[in-house]
């Protein structure tokens, strides 16, 4: 999977899965537009990619702002060239039982996890359509396809983003643009670690929690961000040229293939 002379926009690129995707694309020749709201960490990631011989430029933007997204996409096309790939990774996690959740938890979850995807996809696809080429991958969650205790808001927002991406794929197929979803399970990222009480958190996830109706991970390991990045790169690549509107679950079997 080589991406030489391609331009890839990756959101949430300052850490976790987004960072892994940005690094993997750059390592395979792409010019990466690394977009995130975390300016300091974003600059570090972009600088490290360039130091290792890759091409990456940081673009700070709030994906919940239509104006910011449109301006960032316009700037990326001016400075790096036509966007060939879009990977939506930016996300937030709000957890809790229903009666514990605040209005702000719902609003922020959908603003970042769903509305941000809409803004990015609309802005980028408008440019891809006249070129009749491109590939878009939205990183969702296995929680968007299987109910999870304490994760109703997060799961709903991820399910919305996944279905939006599939519908978009149906509309854009006639223009030669493929749109797919990658749904990770528990992955060793700062977001995942925020749920752990201590360093035994990973094993607890692997073991599962019958009281929460959650089986463990049959492959007996937590994913690392590179595992998810590999799936994203496959769906962007020509090796997946006949795949669109697909949801690829990368969770070690945690949702039993659902």
C-alpha positions as a printed NumPy array, in Angstrom:
array([[  0.   ,   0.   ,   0.   ],
       [  1.884,   3.001,  -1.298],
       [  0.474,   6.522,  -1.255],
       [  3.224,   8.464,  -2.981],
       [  2.141,  11.905,  -4.243],
       [ -1.248,  11.592,  -2.523],
       [ -2.654,  14.164,  -0.103],
       [ -4.41 ,  12.822,   2.994],
       [ -6.384,  14.836,   5.532],
       [ -6.504,  13.157,   8.939],
       [ -8.536,  14.626,  11.786],
       [ -7.745,  13.91 ,  15.423],
       [ -4.12 ,  13.572,  14.336],
       [ -2.554,  14.815,  17.57 ],
       [ -2.839,  11.515,  19.423],
       [ -4.149,   7.969,  19.497],
       [ -5.58 ,   6.419,  16.353],
       [ -5.458,   9.663,  14.388],
       [ -1.751,  10.045,  15.097],
       [ -1.117,   6.422,  14.084],
       [ -2.989,   6.922,  10.812],
       [ -1.081,  10.129,  10.05 ],
       [  2.275,   8.468,  10.732],
       [  1.401,   5.377,   8.684],
       [  0.262,   7.403,   5.671],
       [  3.358,   9.593,   5.789],
       [  5.594,   6.513,   6.039],
       [  4.054,   5.282,   2.799],
       [  4.633,   8.483,   0.867],
       [  1.523,  10.583,   1.433],
       [  1.558,  14.278,   2.198],
       [ -0.434,  14.423,   5.424],
       [ -2.576,  17.33 ,   6.502],
       [ -2.718,  16.649,  10.245],
       [ -5.743,  18.407,  11.709],
       [ -6.584,  18.74 ,  15.394],
       [ -7.654,  21.303,  17.978],
       [ -4.626,  20.52 ,  20.152],
       [ -2.07 ,  22.863,  18.609],
       [  0.924,  21.973,  20.809],
       [  0.699,  18.204,  20.436],
       [ -0.186,  18.559,  16.748],
       [  2.995,  20.517,  16.08 ],
       [  5.046,  17.817,  17.804],
       [  3.509,  15.001,  15.751],
       [  3.994,  16.849,  12.463],
       [  7.587,  17.719,  13.348],
       [  8.386,  14.106,  14.259],
       [  6.944,  12.868,  10.978],
       [  9.072,  15.326,   9.032],
       [ 12.166,  14.422,  11.063],
       [ 11.692,  10.783,  10.058],
       [ 11.567,  11.713,   6.388],
       [  7.809,  12.006,   5.933],
       [  5.692,  14.915,   4.8  ],
       [  3.207,  16.4  ,   7.247],
       [  1.79 ,  19.836,   7.949],
       [ -0.234,  20.772,  11.044],
       [ -3.611,  22.464,  10.643],
       [ -5.374,  23.558,  13.81 ],
       [ -9.152,  23.572,  13.542],
       [-12.25 ,  22.845,  15.598],
       [-14.239,  20.24 ,  13.667],
       [-17.465,  21.418,  15.305],
       [-17.202,  24.752,  13.464],
       [-18.337,  24.786,   9.847],
       [-16.392,  27.965,   9.185],
       [-13.199,  26.508,  10.643],
       [-13.546,  23.278,   8.683],
       [-14.246,  25.012,   5.374],
       [-11.309,  27.358,   5.9  ],
       [ -8.965,  24.488,   6.802],
       [ -9.948,  22.39 ,   3.787],
       [ -9.512,  25.385,   1.483],
       [ -6.078,  26.101,   2.946],
       [ -4.982,  22.462,   2.681],
       [ -5.891,  22.322,  -1.006],
       [ -4.037,  25.577,  -1.644],
       [ -0.905,  24.583,   0.248],
       [ -0.646,  20.805,  -0.242],
       [ -2.775,  20.13 ,  -3.303],
       [ -6.025,  18.282,  -4.047],
       [ -7.15 ,  16.067,  -1.179],
       [ -7.174,  12.4  ,  -2.219],
       [ -8.081,  10.892,   1.15 ],
       [-10.058,  11.967,   4.2  ],
       [ -9.879,  10.059,   7.48 ],
       [-12.28 ,  11.174,  10.201],
       [-10.816,  10.227,  13.572],
       [-11.478,  13.222,  15.837],
       [-13.733,  12.162,  18.69 ],
       [-14.723,  12.653,  22.299],
       [-15.931,  10.183,  24.918],
       [-18.616,  10.971,  27.478],
       [-19.692,   8.07 ,  29.679],
       [-22.25 ,   7.528,  32.409],
       [-25.668,   6.129,  33.164],
       [-28.575,   7.972,  31.586],
       [-29.592,   9.896,  34.699],
       [-25.972,  11.013,  35.221],
       [-25.48 ,  12.455,  31.751],
       [-25.758,  16.19 ,  31.202],
       [-27.161,  18.032,  28.214],
       [-23.598,  19.103,  27.462],
       [-22.469,  15.48 ,  27.181],
       [-24.999,  14.824,  24.434],
       [-24.321,  18.081,  22.614],
       [-20.529,  17.747,  22.675],
       [-20.564,  14.089,  21.651],
       [-22.68 ,  14.735,  18.594],
       [-20.891,  17.985,  17.791],
       [-17.501,  16.267,  17.491],
       [-18.33 ,  12.651,  16.649],
       [-21.12 ,  13.268,  14.143],
       [-21.42 ,  16.922,  13.114],
       [-17.663,  17.198,  12.645],
       [-17.748,  14.203,  10.307],
       [-20.551,  15.842,   8.337],
       [-18.69 ,  19.125,   7.979],
       [-15.442,  17.461,   6.869],
       [-17.094,  15.069,   4.453],
       [-19.199,  17.784,   2.861],
       [-16.269,  20.158,   2.41 ],
       [-13.918,  17.499,   1.028],
       [-16.418,  15.628,  -1.157],
       [-17.394,  18.855,  -2.911],
       [-13.828,  18.972,  -4.171],
       [-13.516,  15.261,  -4.881],
       [-16.658,  15.054,  -7.039],
       [-15.376,  17.147,  -9.974],
       [-12.142,  15.112,  -9.889],
       [-14.147,  11.866,  -9.818],
       [-11.804,  10.202,  -7.366],
       [-11.13 ,   9.914,  -3.663],
       [-11.607,   7.73 ,  -0.622],
       [-13.069,   8.566,   2.78 ],
       [-12.839,   6.511,   5.964],
       [-14.673,   7.362,   9.169],
       [-13.329,   5.793,  12.349],
       [-16.384,   4.801,  14.354],
       [-16.603,   2.31 ,  17.221],
       [-17.863,  -1.188,  17.851],
       [-20.071,   0.531,  20.444],
       [-21.955,   2.005,  17.502],
       [-23.172,  -1.465,  16.545],
       [-23.514,  -3.233,  19.925],
       [-25.185,  -1.763,  23.045],
       [-22.805,  -0.877,  25.873],
       [-23.543,   0.079,  29.467],
       [-22.594,   3.67 ,  30.374],
       [-21.881,   4.517,  26.71 ],
       [-25.294,   5.44 ,  25.299],
       [-24.353,   8.929,  24.123],
       [-21.004,   7.903,  22.683],
       [-22.507,   4.86 ,  20.955],
       [-25.362,   6.875,  19.47 ],
       [-23.022,   9.516,  18.067],
       [-20.724,   6.902,  16.545],
       [-23.682,   5.025,  15.049],
       [-24.872,   8.273,  13.479],
       [-21.462,   8.931,  11.926],
       [-21.245,   5.39 ,  10.572],
       [-24.655,   5.471,   8.91 ],
       [-23.995,   8.933,   7.521],
       [-20.778,   7.638,   5.951],
       [-22.551,   4.679,   4.357],
       [-25.309,   6.894,   2.918],
       [-22.676,   9.282,   1.622],
       [-20.931,   6.329,  -0.004],
       [-24.114,   5.442,  -1.859],
       [-24.455,   8.985,  -3.164],
       [-20.816,   9.371,  -4.168],
       [-20.268,   5.955,  -5.743],
       [-21.22 ,   7.23 ,  -9.203],
       [-18.375,   9.738,  -8.918],
       [-15.802,   7.033,  -8.183],
       [-15.5  ,   8.012,  -4.502],
       [-15.443,   5.229,  -1.921],
       [-16.663,   5.754,   1.648],
       [-16.085,   3.21 ,   4.404],
       [-16.086,   2.858,   8.184],
       [-13.57 ,   1.282,  10.542],
       [-15.042,   0.387,  13.927],
       [-12.37 ,  -0.265,  16.567],
       [-12.976,  -1.932,  19.858],
       [-10.901,  -1.192,  22.946],
       [ -7.63 ,   0.349,  21.763],
       [ -4.694,   1.501,  23.843],
       [ -5.171,   5.256,  23.482],
       [ -5.465,   8.128,  25.972],
       [ -9.253,   7.905,  25.553],
       [ -9.278,   4.226,  26.513],
       [ -6.878,   4.706,  29.406],
       [ -9.131,   7.422,  30.841],
       [-11.604,   4.629,  31.624],
       [ -9.113,   2.528,  33.58 ],
       [ -8.804,   2.769,  37.346],
       [ -5.225,   1.46 ,  37.312],
       [ -2.773,  -0.507,  35.166],
       [ -4.955,  -3.603,  35.506],
       [ -7.53 ,  -1.844,  33.335],
       [ -6.371,  -3.538,  30.153],
       [ -6.808,  -7.008,  31.644],
       [-10.249,  -6.09 ,  32.925],
       [-11.281,  -5.144,  29.401],
       [ -9.849,  -8.374,  28.014],
       [-11.684, -10.405,  30.658],
       [-15.024,  -8.685,  30.081],
       [-17.756,  -7.752,  32.543],
       [-20.754, -10.101,  32.694],
       [-22.614,  -7.685,  34.966],
       [-22.454,  -5.085,  32.2  ],
       [-23.418,  -7.654,  29.537],
       [-20.003,  -7.265,  27.948],
       [-17.986, -10.236,  26.785],
       [-14.233,  -9.964,  26.797],
       [-11.858,  -9.948,  23.856],
       [-11.476, -13.433,  22.338],
       [ -8.026, -12.624,  20.906],
       [ -6.89 , -11.809,  24.458],
       [ -5.283,  -8.471,  23.724],
       [ -6.086,  -4.788,  23.567],
       [ -5.572,  -3.324,  20.113],
       [ -2.873,  -0.771,  19.589],
       [ -3.468,   2.247,  17.333],
       [ -1.392,   0.735,  14.528],
       [ -3.839,  -2.181,  14.28 ],
       [ -6.602,   0.276,  13.465],
       [ -4.387,   2.361,  11.192],
       [ -3.605,  -0.728,   9.101],
       [ -7.328,  -1.274,   8.509],
       [ -7.803,   2.375,   7.551],
       [ -4.921,   2.291,   5.08 ],
       [ -6.263,  -0.868,   3.475],
       [ -9.641,   0.761,   2.841],
       [ -7.976,   3.859,   1.403],
       [ -5.736,   1.85 ,  -0.882],
       [ -6.316,   0.474,  -4.371],
       [ -6.42 ,  -2.972,  -2.805],
       [ -9.907,  -2.009,  -1.617],
       [-10.934,  -0.413,  -4.91 ],
       [-14.169,  -2.44 ,  -5.058],
       [-15.15 ,  -1.88 ,  -1.423],
       [-17.48 ,   0.909,  -0.385],
       [-20.157,   1.414,   2.296],
       [-18.444,  -1.266,   4.382],
       [-17.966,  -1.239,   8.162],
       [-14.77 ,  -3.082,   9.121],
       [-14.765,  -4.041,  12.802],
       [-11.324,  -4.194,  14.423],
       [-12.026,  -5.395,  17.956],
       [-10.41 ,  -8.802,  18.449],
       [-13.835, -10.439,  18.349],
       [-15.27 ,  -8.441,  21.253],
       [-18.63 ,  -8.02 ,  19.546],
       [-18.658, -11.628,  18.32 ],
       [-18.757, -10.616,  14.686],
       [-21.949,  -8.579,  14.977]])
